[in-house]
Structures are given as structure tokens and as C-alpha cells.
Amino acid sequence: MNVLSTVAAALFMKIFLFVFFILENPKKGRKGKRVSAFFKRAWKAAKLPFLHFTPQPEPESEPDLESVCLPGQGPEEASGLTRGLDLTQFEVGDLIGEGAFGQVYVASHKRSKRVKVALKCMVKSQQDRYLDVDGHSTPVLAEVAMMLRLMKAPRSPNIIRLHNWLEIEDNCVLILEYAESCQTLLQYIKDTADIEENQARQLMRQLIRAIMFCTERGVFHGDIHTANILVTLPRLELKLIDFGCAQPITQKPFNKSDYRGAGHGMPPEALRCRVFHANPAYVWTIGIMLYEIMHGRLAFNNRQSIMFGAIQIHPRLSTACVDLISQCLIRNPAKRLQLHQVEEHCWFNPTTPNPVKQLYKRRKN
């Protein structure tokens, strides 16, 4: 049975390559050649055990991702993956994202164009981290391992979904949820002048819920910034993406060298101390994000400003908003607002009495 499955998978992959290279006729050029070279090697994946699920015949009716499953299996299992989902079922489309990690392409289902996924294609390196995962005989790429923790039911609507993944020689492909009608939070901030506090509150609530969900599953994202957050318009639904720097949270603190995220988001304790903890670092990130949303610029530009710089607060901000930013950006992590206290802050409950405003009134009197 395993031999037949391998042969079938190989045939599916060869058909995929034939369609992609012969019928689609990708554009020439440096980038096109690089993409073509990548997918040329894809047929070998069908022969290897990391192609987790054998491709299944496509249903007659128009499918969606929830229906692309093995017979008798629901879309949810212990790992949280959609079973039977692989590259052979999709036509690769345009490049929609690019960075140090690699490239992201949109792909549409061959039978139903309305079903789309995002393919995150990465080149392996010697610096890649692998972690043991229950149910897998060999260590799994750290990014995948961390996402598997987050994909177990119940999932968070504010975290991008991992459908499947496979490794192809010196490359790795993640088959991810494709968020329709969205842009990065970075672009949204650029396009929106003077974001109102109500809008910021809606975004921050979702971000905090995503962060709380990560901590509950023992995941430290490690690289939360506006380019790693998608916002669906016009509903302002938020999704956290890119777990390439993520690490498991344990009882031990992280070493300062464990921080792999963007420099401008680094908590000060990761600069001046030998170790740092996930929850205080998350709170620092919340302060950084709220500041950038409300001001349209980074709170700190370099390590020097992270350690010693004073933030400039716009006078239009409410006292509660200013207080929340200030409480999150206290440089001493022991005095910083605790993670479970953030959503309880009065800024998130504008209809309740504001103790910060009352404090200001008492000081004036």
C-alpha cells in the first residue's frame, strides 16, 4: 500500500510540474528562473516521508479547504492540519510577499479558483532550528513546530492558519491560510492619517488575544511588528503571521542571544541583561505597537534609544492611552504592567470610570 501511495504521489507531482512549466509558461528573468528552479525539484518530494498526506482525488463539487480531507476524516485532527492538502491541488500564482525568509505566493485550487492558499517558500540553512513534536518521528522545523501548537483546536481567529507543510531538498514550503482583502498593519498605518483610538482599540484587543493565546500554548513569537500583522479591510480583523523567530516558552528564561526579531522591537532587558522572559517582552511589544499605531512612527529607532531614549507623545491622545503606553514601556520588566493586566486597563473600557483621569484631577487640585 505504501509503494502504491508513493507511486501515486509521484505521478501527481509530475502532473503538477507539467501544468506549471508547460501550460503556465512562467515569465523569464532572474526571479522567474529562481522560482522555476525551486519548483523543478518539487517532484522529488512525493517520494519522501515528509509529504505527510497522500493526495486524494478532487471532489466533483466545488470544494473549500474544510472539505479537502481524507475519506472519513474531518478537517481537524490532533495536529490541527487540513488532511490531504498538498501542492498538487493548486496552481501557483503571483508573488505576494518577499523577505529575508524567502517568498510567499498566492495559489488557487485547480478546480475552484475561489479556494486560495498562501505558499511560503523558504531556503533551508545551517542556522535553522528543529524541535521534537509529539506524533512525529523526526524533529520538525521550529516555525512549523510552534505553529502546530497553535493549530490544535480550538484555534485563534487572530493567528494565521497552517494547513500543511513539506520539505523539498534544500527548501521548505508552508501551505498557509490566504487572508482575503488584507494588507499589513504597516501599510494600513501609512494609508490612514491619524488613526482614531476606537480603531486602535479594536486592533489592540485582537493583538492581545493573539498574544494571550500564544502564551497559553507556550509560544513566544519573538518578532511582532507591523509588517508581521495582517489587517482585513474594512472590518479591521487582525491576524498574526510569520513565526520564523518563534520559540517554546519554558520555565527557564531566554538568553539574550535567543532574541531573533527586529531590532527596533527588542525589549531593553534583552540588551542589558543576560536573560529575559516572554511575558514582560510581550508587554513591551504591546506598548511599541500601540505607540506606532497612534503616532505613525517607531517608538525607538536603535538600541541606544531603546535603552535611554524618551518617547514623544502626541497631545491628541487620551490620558488613558498615554498611561497604557507608558506602563507597557517601563524599562524595568519587574515594574512593567503584567500581561494579564493589559486588557484590564481602563483604556480598553472607556465607558467605565477612568482612574487615570481622576488621578490627574486630584494632582491639579
C-alpha positions in Angstrom: 0.0 0.0 0.0 2.9 2.4 0.9 4.5 1.7 -2.5 1.3 2.4 -4.4 0.8 5.6 -2.4 4.4 6.7 -3.2 3.9 6.0 -6.9 0.6 7.9 -7.0 2.1 10.8 -5.2 5.0 10.9 -7.7 2.5 10.9 -10.6 0.5 13.7 -9.1 3.7 15.8 -8.6 4.8 15.2 -12.2 1.4 16.3 -13.5 1.7 19.4 -11.3 5.1 20.2 -12.8 3.9 19.6 -16.4 1.0 22.1 -15.9 3.2 24.6 -14.1 6.0 24.7 -16.6 4.3 23.7 -19.9 0.9 25.3 -19.7 1.5 28.2 -17.4 4.8 29.1 -19.2 6.3 31.3 -16.4 8.0 34.5 -17.3 11.7 34.5 -17.8 14.1 36.6 -15.8 16.2 36.2 -12.7 13.3 35.9 -10.3 11.4 33.7 -12.7 14.3 31.3 -13.1 14.8 31.1 -9.3 11.1 30.2 -8.9 11.2 27.7 -11.7 14.3 26.0 -10.3 12.6 25.7 -7.0 9.5 24.0 -8.4 11.6 21.8 -10.7 12.8 20.0 -7.6 9.3 19.6 -6.2 8.6 16.2 -7.8 11.1 14.5 -5.5 9.0 15.4 -2.5 6.4 12.8 -3.5 9.0 10.1 -2.8 9.9 11.2 0.7 8.1 10.6 4.0 7.8 14.3 4.7 4.9 14.5 2.3 2.6 13.9 5.2 -0.7 13.1 3.5 -1.3 11.2 0.3 -3.0 13.3 -2.4 -6.7 12.5 -2.8 -8.9 12.8 -5.9 -10.6 16.1 -6.2 -14.3 16.2 -5.4 -16.8 16.8 -8.1 -18.4 19.8 -6.5 -16.5 23.0 -5.8 -14.5 22.3 -2.7 -13.3 24.5 0.1 -10.3 23.9 2.4 -12.5 22.3 5.0 -13.7 19.7 2.5 -10.3 18.7 1.2 -9.8 15.8 3.6 -9.2 12.1 3.5 -12.4 10.0 3.3 -13.9 9.5 6.7 -11.7 12.2 8.3 -12.8 15.6 9.5 -10.6 18.7 8.8 -9.5 18.8 12.4 -7.1 16.3 14.0 -4.6 16.4 16.8 -2.1 18.5 14.8 -4.8 20.9 13.6 -3.9 20.3 9.9 -6.2 20.0 7.0 -5.6 16.5 5.8 -4.9 15.7 2.1 -3.9 19.2 1.3 -0.7 19.4 -0.9 0.8 21.4 -3.8 -0.6 19.2 -6.5 -4.1 20.6 -5.9 -3.1 24.2 -6.6 -1.8 26.4 -9.3 0.9 28.8 -8.2 0.1 32.5 -8.8 1.7 35.8 -8.1 4.4 36.7 -5.6 2.6 38.5 -2.7 5.4 38.8 -0.2 9.2 38.6 0.0 11.8 39.0 2.7 14.9 37.5 4.3 12.9 34.3 5.0 12.1 33.7 1.3 9.0 34.3 -0.9 5.2 34.0 -0.5 3.0 33.1 -3.4 -0.8 33.0 -3.7 -2.1 29.7 -5.1 -5.6 28.8 -6.3 -7.3 25.4 -6.2 -7.2 23.9 -9.7 -10.9 23.0 -9.7 -12.3 26.0 -7.7 -10.5 29.3 -8.2 -12.2 30.8 -5.2 -10.2 28.5 -2.8 -6.8 30.0 -2.3 -3.8 29.4 -0.1 -0.5 31.2 0.5 2.7 29.3 -0.2 5.6 30.4 2.0 8.8 29.1 0.2 12.0 29.1 2.3 15.5 28.0 1.6 17.0 25.9 4.3 20.1 27.0 6.1 22.5 25.6 8.7 21.0 28.0 11.2 17.6 26.5 11.0 16.2 25.2 14.3 14.4 21.8 14.6 12.2 20.7 17.5 10.7 17.4 18.7 7.0 17.3 18.2 4.6 14.6 19.6 3.5 12.3 16.8 6.5 12.9 14.6 9.4 10.5 14.4 11.9 13.2 13.4 12.4 16.8 14.6 10.3 19.4 12.8 11.3 22.9 11.6 10.9 25.2 14.6 8.5 27.5 12.8 6.3 24.6 12.0 6.6 23.1 15.5 5.4 26.4 17.0 2.5 26.7 14.6 1.4 23.1 15.3 0.9 24.1 18.9 -1.3 26.9 17.8 -3.3 24.9 15.3 -4.7 22.4 17.9 -8.4 23.0 18.4 -9.7 25.4 19.5 -7.7 27.8 17.3 -7.5 31.5 17.5 -9.0 33.6 14.6 -6.3 36.1 15.1 -3.4 33.8 14.1 -2.8 32.7 10.5 -3.6 29.1 9.9 -1.1 26.4 8.8 -2.8 23.9 6.6 0.2 21.7 5.8 4.0 21.8 5.1 6.6 19.8 3.2 10.3 19.9 2.7 11.9 19.7 -0.8 15.6 19.1 -0.8 17.1 22.3 0.4 13.7 24.1 0.6 10.7 24.1 2.9 7.1 25.1 1.8 4.4 26.1 4.3 0.8 25.9 2.9 -0.9 28.7 4.8 -4.3 30.4 5.0 -4.7 33.1 2.5 -6.3 36.2 4.0 -8.5 37.9 1.5 -8.8 41.8 1.2 -6.0 42.4 3.6 -2.8 44.5 4.0 -0.1 44.6 6.5 -0.7 46.8 9.6 2.4 48.7 8.4 0.7 49.6 5.2 -2.6 50.4 6.9 -0.9 52.9 9.2 0.8 54.5 6.2 -2.5 54.8 4.4 -4.6 56.1 7.4 -3.9 59.5 8.7 -4.4 59.9 12.5 -5.9 56.6 13.4 -8.7 57.1 16.0 -8.4 55.5 19.4 -11.5 53.4 18.8 -9.9 51.9 15.7 -6.6 51.3 17.6 -8.6 49.7 20.5 -10.2 47.3 18.1 -6.8 46.3 16.7 -5.0 46.1 20.0 -7.7 43.9 21.6 -7.2 41.3 18.8 -3.4 41.5 19.1 -3.6 41.0 22.8 -5.9 38.0 22.4 -3.4 36.5 19.8 -0.6 37.1 22.3 -2.5 35.6 25.2 -3.3 32.6 23.0 0.4 32.2 22.2 1.3 32.2 25.9 -1.4 29.7 26.7 0.1 27.3 24.1 3.7 28.0 25.2 4.8 30.0 22.2 6.9 33.2 22.2 6.5 34.8 18.8 9.7 36.9 19.1 9.1 39.1 16.1 5.8 41.0 16.4 5.9 44.2 14.4 3.5 46.0 12.0 4.9 44.1 8.9 4.0 40.7 10.6 0.4 41.6 11.2 -2.3 41.4 8.5 -5.5 43.6 8.7 -8.6 42.6 6.8 -10.5 45.6 5.4 -12.9 47.1 6.1 -13.7 45.0 9.2 -10.2 45.5 10.8 -9.8 41.9 11.5 -6.3 41.1 12.6 -4.1 38.1 12.0 -0.6 37.5 13.4 1.8 35.9 10.9 5.4 34.8 10.5 6.5 32.5 13.3 10.0 32.2 11.9 11.6 33.6 15.1 9.2 31.8 17.5 10.5 29.7 20.4 8.8 27.5 23.0 8.2 29.1 26.4 9.6 27.0 29.3 10.2 27.6 33.0 13.6 28.9 32.1 14.2 32.4 30.8 15.5 33.1 27.4 19.2 34.0 26.9 19.7 37.5 25.4 21.2 35.8 22.4 17.9 34.0 21.8 16.2 37.2 20.6 16.0 36.9 16.8 13.3 39.5 16.0 13.5 43.1 14.5 16.0 45.3 16.4 13.5 48.1 17.0 11.2 45.8 18.8 13.8 44.4 21.2 12.9 44.8 24.9 15.6 46.6 26.9 16.2 43.6 29.2 17.4 41.7 26.1 20.1 44.3 25.7 21.3 45.0 29.2 20.6 41.7 30.9 21.8 38.1 30.3 18.3 36.8 30.2 14.7 37.9 29.5 11.2 36.5 30.0 8.4 36.0 27.4 5.6 37.8 29.2 7.3 41.1 30.0 8.8 41.1 26.5 5.2 40.6 25.1 4.0 43.6 27.2 6.9 45.7 25.8 5.8 44.7 22.3 2.2 45.8 23.1 3.4 49.2 24.1 5.6 49.5 21.0 2.7 48.5 18.7 0.2 50.9 20.3 2.6 53.8 20.1 3.3 53.1 16.4 -0.4 52.8 15.6 -1.2 56.1 17.3 1.8 58.1 16.0 2.6 56.5 12.7 6.3 56.1 13.6 8.5 53.8 15.6 8.8 54.4 19.3 12.6 53.7 19.2 14.9 53.6 16.2 18.0 51.9 17.6 19.5 50.2 20.7 20.6 53.5 22.2 17.1 54.9 22.2 15.6 51.6 23.5 17.9 51.9 26.5 17.8 55.6 27.2 15.5 57.5 24.8 12.4 59.3 25.8 9.2 58.8 23.7 7.4 61.8 22.3 3.6 61.6 23.0 1.1 63.3 20.7 -1.1 65.7 22.6 -4.3 64.4 21.0 -4.0 61.1 22.8 -6.3 60.5 25.8 -4.8 60.3 29.3 -5.7 56.6 29.4 -3.9 55.8 26.2 -0.8 57.7 27.3 -0.9 55.8 30.6 -1.2 52.4 28.9 1.8 53.1 26.6 3.8 54.4 29.5 3.0 51.4 31.7 4.0 49.0 28.9 7.2 50.7 28.1 8.7 50.8 31.6 12.3 49.7 31.1 12.4 47.7 34.3 10.4 44.5 33.4 9.6 43.9 37.1 7.8 47.3 37.2 6.2 46.9 33.8 2.5 46.2 33.5 1.8 42.4 33.7 0.4 40.7 30.6 -2.9 39.7 32.2 -3.4 43.3 33.4 -3.1 44.9 30.0 -6.6 44.2 28.7 -8.0 45.2 32.1 -6.5 48.7 31.7 -9.1 51.5 31.6 -8.2 52.4 28.0 -9.9 49.2 26.9 -13.0 50.1 28.9 -13.7 53.7 28.0 -17.3 53.6 29.4 -16.1 52.8 32.9 -14.7 55.3 35.4 -11.2 56.3 34.4 -8.9 56.1 37.5 -6.1 57.7 35.5 -8.2 60.8 34.8 -9.3 61.0 38.4 -5.6 60.9 39.5 -4.8 63.8 37.1 -7.7 65.8 38.6 -6.5 65.2 42.2 -3.0 66.3 41.3 -4.3 69.5 39.8 -6.3 70.3 42.9 
